[in-house]
């Protein structure tokens, strides 16, 4: 016959490892859910940012179309260089 102490130790070890595996599985599932939620949030924020950028660009184009064309400035002529006189 098997020693009852050895059988008891083996049973308690198996129970411990089963609980540890269940805990690991639960943690993995939780992390997976958190990552999915974070990815969805990031995608939503990206979509909102792109929509805002498109609206801002459209508004800027409307403002630009309403403005008269900018006049070009004529470049200034440089003053004559200073001459050093020797005495």
KAVEN-V820147 format. One record per residue. N is the residue number from 1. PSI is psi as a letter, one per 20 degrees, with the letter a starting at -180 (999 if undefined). OMEGA is omega as a letter, one per 40 degrees, with the letter a starting at -180 (* if undefined). BURIAL is 1 if it has 24 or more other C-alpha atoms within 12 Angstrom, else 0. Layout:
n;psi;omega;burial
N;PSI;OMEGA;BURIAL
N;PSI;OMEGA;BURIAL
This chain:
n;psi;omega;burial
1;q;i;0
2;q;i;0
3;p;a;0
4;h;i;0
5;g;a;0
6;g;i;0
7;g;i;0
8;g;i;0
9;g;i;0
10;g;i;0
11;g;a;0
12;h;i;0
13;g;i;0
14;g;i;0
15;g;i;0
16;g;a;0
17;h;i;0
18;g;i;0
19;h;i;0
20;g;i;0
21;g;i;0
22;g;i;0
23;g;i;0
24;g;i;0
25;g;i;0
26;g;i;0
27;g;i;0
28;g;i;0
29;g;i;0
30;g;i;0
31;h;i;0
32;g;i;0
33;g;i;0
34;g;i;0
35;g;i;0
36;g;i;0
37;g;i;0
38;g;i;0
39;g;i;0
40;g;i;0
41;g;i;0
42;g;i;0
43;g;i;0
44;g;i;0
45;h;i;0
46;g;i;0
47;g;i;0
48;g;i;0
49;g;i;0
50;h;i;0
51;g;i;0
52;g;i;0
53;g;i;0
54;g;i;0
55;g;i;0
56;g;i;0
57;g;i;0
58;g;i;0
59;g;i;0
60;h;i;0
61;h;i;0
62;g;i;0
63;h;i;0
64;h;a;0
65;h;a;0
66;i;a;0
67;q;i;0
68;q;a;0
69;q;a;0
70;p;i;0
71;q;i;0
72;p;i;0
73;q;i;0
74;p;a;0
75;q;i;0
76;q;i;0
77;q;a;0
78;q;i;0
79;q;a;0
80;q;a;0
81;q;i;0
82;p;i;0
83;p;i;0
84;p;i;0
85;p;i;0
86;p;i;0
87;999;*;0
